[in-house]
């Protein structure tokens, strides 16, 4: 977002400021997904299903 708002002139400057790898930042700007996002279709549960399962387990734990 900071690059789109012209707070930084180059990807290198933004990467140094936020302490992230320049290549990673460049790839994200080009639309590349994170490792977890890219492999989500191969997972047994979607992120939404994991969230529901997590909440269900918390309720069962709380109720004893």
ABEGO torsion letter per residue (X at the ends): XAAAAGABABAAAAAAAAGBBAAAAAAAAAGBBBAAAAAAAABABBAAAAAAAAAAAAAAAAAX
